[in-house]
Amino acid sequence: MGLRGYFLVLRTRWVVIVSCALIALVLAGFTALRSPRVYQAQASVFFSVSVGEQSRDLASGFSYAQGLVGAYAQVASQPLVLKPVIAQLGLDVTPKALAGAVSAEVPLDTVIINLQVTNPSAEQAAKIANAVAQQLTQTVGELVPGVSNKSAPVRVTIIAPASVPTSPSSPRIGLDLTLGLVGGLILGLILAFVRDALDARINSHRDVERVTDAPVIGTISLPNTGASRRRWFSGRRSRVEDRARELRTNFQHVRVARQSRSVVFTSAHEDRATALTVASLGVELAHAGMRTLMVDGDLRKPSLAAWFGVEETRGLSSVLQGEAEWWEVIQHRPPRLFSVLPAGPPMADPGALMRSSTIAGLMAEFAEHYDVVLIKSPPVLRVADGLLFCRIADGTVVVADEPRMESDDLSEELHALGVADAVVLGIVLMT
């Protein structure tokens, strides 16, 4: 997947990403607001050993103190230190419980111990930290082996007494919200790419590229109501018209490149947008000055005539049965460059009338009188009639069955068209 592919995933799956980010942000904010406030106070003590005034003695004393400071850091949270602190401050807590709120750390290559105490009360946290530091200065001397009044004891000095913290150490609402937002975005991105990888439906141009080299030449949207159809044909601008103009431009490019005059529009199983694609494209081509004929080749379930209010009393089925000539049943719509050949009365089994030579002869006659012939055929995976039109026409355009067509259906349809030696000019997607 290239950079363009990543951007397409972000554009098509942005709802998943934004939803995860917002949910994580709300949960982080709710958790932070519901969490009890905890304050942290810190006191620092310094360890030294009096061993003499010579440089060598000072160096050995520093090394000796470094060796002891790690062990004494552990002593700070032991009952030997905490019991006197509890008694001094009158705390209603056990040494074991208080030890959970006391921690000690030794910065690297130092003889300093930083004592940290957490408590729901800022004042109490500072009091306990100072009491632990003070008690540690007394307890350390008792633990040094061989210490007497004449020997050099370990000295512990409070170098930074604890002050009352002004803000809680937890929760940090700003930090929690930031982490929640970042975590939500990361989760959303993961879900978006996983869903995109597992989704077997056609959602975008990139999904089509996974199945075929045929280009996407446009998109089409079905109007919601019959009123929308009337408004489209009344000449008012609509989203359908805008997309039809884009489709016309791309269609003309691929049609001229392949020198195709007769083009079949078909789908796989469903026939929801094929008629609209032919109708909207035919009108746009006629407005561009091209003599355009639209043919409804679906003799079982005709639908093209409904877009223009054309009667189905006579049409292609009448021509195939020898009841009329094609120019007698064609109906013209303004402008005169725009003509429609309806399917005619529906037939239960038109296969007997469908002959390659007959259809090929009609195609040749159409090409003599029109610049471009657009044929709406039935779905090629549902009936064989569609493949007959695709085999004879100069080119074929595949129209998606649904807004999110299964990629397997598209692959199967393209395979069937390949077996029929149809020339696929492009794909039209539904939205």
N, C-alpha and C positions, 0 to 999 in steps of 0.2 A: 504494500500500500504506500503510495507516494504522498507527498505533502498535500496535494489536491484532494486525495482520498480522505485524509484526516480531517480536512476542513469540511468535506461533505458530511462526514459522520457527525461533526459538531453541529452542523446546520440542521441536519435531519433529526438528531437526537437531543436537541438543546432542552427540550421539555424535561427529559429524564435528568439531565445534569443540573438544571436550575432547581428542579423539585428536590433532589437529594441535598443540594446546598441549603435550600431554605429549611427543609426538615431538620437537618443537622444544626443549623443556626438556632432554630427555635428550641430544640432539645438542649443545646448547650446553654442557652439563656435561661431556660426553665430550671435546669440542674444547678446552674450557678446561683440563681435567686433562692432556690430552696435549700442550698447547702448552708450549714452553720458557719459563721465567721470564726476564723482561727487566727490568732496573732502569734508572731514569733519574735522573741527577744534573744539577743546574743551578747555574751560576755567573753572576753579573751584573757587568758592567763599566760604568763611567760615562765619557763623553767630555766634555772641556772644552777650551776654547781661551783662552789668556791673551792678551788684546788690549789691556788697559788697565784703568783704574779708573773711567772715566766711564760713566754710565748708557748713553750711546749706544754706547760701545765694548762694554760687556757685552752689550747686545742684539744687536749685530752678531756678536759672538763666539758667542752661543747659536745664532743662525740659521746661522752657518757650520758649527758642530758638527752641527746637525740635518741640514744638507746632506750631510755626510760620513758620518754614522753608518750610513745605509742601505747605502752602498758598503762600509764596513768590516765590516758584518755578513756580506757575501758573502765577504770575505777570510778569515773564521774557518774556513771549510771548504775552503780552498785549500792546495795543497802548500807554499806559502810559510810557512804557519803549521804545518801538520801534520807536515812532515818533521822539524823540530826536536823536536816533541812525541814522535814515534816514536823518535827517537834518544835522547831524554832518558829515556823510560820503558822503552826496550828492547822495544818491541812488535813482534811478528812479524806485521805487516800492512802493506799498501801504503797510500799516502796516499788513493788512490781508494776503497779499501774502508773506511778510517777515516772518510772524508768522508760515507759513508752513515749513520754513527752520530752525526754531529755536525750540529746545526741551530742557527740563530741567528734570533732574532726581536726586533724593535724595537717596544716599546709605542708607541701613537699619541701624537704630540706630546711625545716624550721624547728624551733623548740617552743612553738606556740600551740595552745589548744583553744579552739573556738567552741564554746559551749552554747548550744542552741536549745531553747525551751519553747514549746508551743502550748497555748492555753486559750480558751475562749475569751479570757479577760486580758487586755493589753497590760494593765497594771500588774496583774498576778504573774504574767509571763516574765516581766522584768524583775519582779521580786524573787521569783524562784531561780532565775538565771544568776542573779547576784548572790543569792544564798548558796547555790551549788558551787560557784566560783570561790566564795569565801571558805566554805567547808573543805573544798579540795585543797586549798593552801594549808589547812591544818592537818588533813588526813595524810597528805603526801609525806610529811616529815616522820610520821609514825611508821610508814612502810619502808623507809630507807634502811637497809641492813647496816649494822655497825655504826650507827650514828650515835654520837655522844656530844656533849657540850664542847669537847675539844676537837672533834672531827669536823670535816667540812660537809655540812648537810646540803641536801637539795633544796633550793629556794624556789618558791612559787609566788609570783607577783601578779596581781590583777592589773593589767595594762589598759583594759577597756571595759569598764563596767557597763552593764546593760542599761539601755534607756527604754522608756515606754514607747512601743511602736505606734505610729500614727495611722497606719493602714493595715488591714488584714493581709496575712500571707496567703490565705485561702478563704473564699474563692477569689480569683482575679478575673473579674467579669470581662474586662477587655481582652485579656489573653485567652480566656475560655471561649469567647465568641469568635475570636480570630481562628483558634484551633478548630472549633466546630465548623466554621465556614470552609476552611482549607480541607478539613477531613471530608466534609460533604461534597466538595467539588471533586476531590480525588475519587471518592466512591462513585459519584455520578459519572465521571469519565470512564471508570472501569466498567460500570454497568452499561454505559452507552456503547462501548466498543465490543463488550461481550454479546450484548443483544444484537448489535449489527452483524457480528460474526455468525450468530446462530439463526438470524432471520433469513429465511429462504424466499422472501417475497421481494418483488421489484418495487423499490421505493424511489429510486433516483437513476440518473444517467449512469452512475458508477455501478449500480447493480446490473444494468443492461450490459455494460462492458465485460462483466464476468461471464456472460452467457454467449455473446455474439459480438462480431466486429461491426455489425450494421449500426449506423448512427441513429441517435434519437433526433427526429426531425421536428418534434413538437409535442405539446401537451394539449389535452382537451378536458373540459369540465361539462358535465351534464346540467342543464337548467333544472331547477327544482320543480317547476310547475308549467302547465300549458301557457300561462300568462307570460312566463319567461320566454317561451318559444315565439309567441306573437310579438313581444317586444324586440326580440332579436331580428325578426324579419321586417319590423316596422322601420328599420334604419337607424335606431338609436345605438350609440356606442355601448358596448358591454364588455365584460371580461372575456366572453366567448369570442367576440369579434377580434379583440386584441390578440388572443392566442391564435385565431384563425389567420391573421395577417403574418404572424411569426411562422406558422406552419406553411403558409403559402410561399414565403421567402425560401425556407429550407427545402420545401418540396421542389420548387423550381430549380434550385441548385442541383439536387441529386437527379432530377428528371432529365435536365439538359445534359448533365454529365454522362448519363447512360443512354441518352437519345430515346427516351421512352415516351410514347404518345398515349398508349392505353395502360392504365395502372389499376390494379385490383387492390381493394382495401378489405382486409379480413381479420378475424380474431381466432382464438383457439376453441373455447367452449361456449362462451357467452357473447351476446350481441347487444351490448349496452351503448357503446359509443361509436360503433362503426358508421351508422347512418349519419350521426351528427358530424363526424369527421368529414365524410364525403360531402354533405350538404354545405357546411361552413366553408370548406376549401373550394368547392365548386363556385360558390357565390363570390368569393374573393378573387378567384382566377378570372371570372367573367368581368368583375369590376376593373381588373387590370387590363382588360381589352382582349382576352383570349376567348375564342369560341369553345365553349365548354359543354360537354354532355355528361350527365350523371345517370348511370344505369343501376337499377335495383336488380341484382342477380339472385336474390334470395326468394325463390318461388314458393317456399314453404311458409316463411314468416316475413313477408315484406314489411318494411318500415320506413323506407326512404321517402315515399310519397307523403307520409303524414307530416313531414317537416315543411312541406310546401302547400299543403291543402289540396293535393292532387288526387283525383279519383282513381281507384284501382279497377275500374270496369274493364279496361283494356290495357295491355302492356306487353312485356317481354313474353309472357306465356302465350298470349294471342299470336305473336309473331312466330314462335316456335311451333305452334299448332297449325300454322298456315291460315289463320283467320284474318290476318291483317299484315300490312307491310310496316316496317319499323318507323318510317317517316309519318305514317298515319296516326300512330299512337303516341308519338313524342309530343310533350306539352312544353310550350315555351313560356318563360317567365321574364319579366323586365329585368335587365335589358335583354334584347333579343339574342345576345351572345350566350345566354344561359338557358339550357334545355334539360328536361327530365324525362327519362324513359322509365315509367313505373314497372313493377314486377307483374302487374295484372292480377287476375283472380288467383288466390292461393291454390296450390296443388298439393295433394297428399304425396304423390310420387312423381316428381318431375324428372327423375333419372332417365326415364324412357325417352324424353324429348331432348335431353342434353347430349348432343353429338359434337365431337371436336370440330368436325368439318363445318357444321352449321354455325357454331359459336365463332370459329375462326373467320368464316365468311362475313358475319355481322361485324366483327372487329375491323375487318378491312374496309367495309363500307363506312363505318363510323369514322375511321381515320381520314377518309376522303373529304368528309364534310366538317370535321371539327379539329381544333388544334390539340385538344386534350380530352381523353375519355376516362372518366372516373367510374369504376365499377364496384358497387358494394356487394360482396359475396357473403354467403353463409359461413359460419365458423368451420374451419377446415378440419378440425378434429371431431366435429359432430356429424357432418355429412360430406360426401365426396364431391358434391357439386362445386364447392369452393376451390378445390384443388384443380378442377378442370379449367376454371377461369384463370387461376394463377399460372397454369402451364402455358396457356395461349397468349396471355397479355405480355406486354413488354416489361412490366415490373410489378412488384407487389409491396404494399405497405402493411405492416402488422400493427393492429390496434389492440392495446391491452384490454383484457376482459374486465378487470376491476381496477380501482385506484391502487390496490396493492396486489398485483397479480403474482401467482406462484412462479418462481423461476423455473421449476420443473415443467410447468405448462408451456412456458415460452420456449424452453429447449425442445420439447416434444413437437411444438408447432413448427419451429424452424427446421427440425429434422424432416418433418413431413413435406415441407415446402422444398427442401433440398432434394428429396427423393423425386418430387414432381418437376425438378429442374426449373423451379421458379426463381426469378431474380429478385432478391429482397433489397428494396431501396432504402428502407429505414423503418424505425419504430415510432409509434405514437403512444404516449403514456396518458393514463387518466389521472386526474387529481380531484 
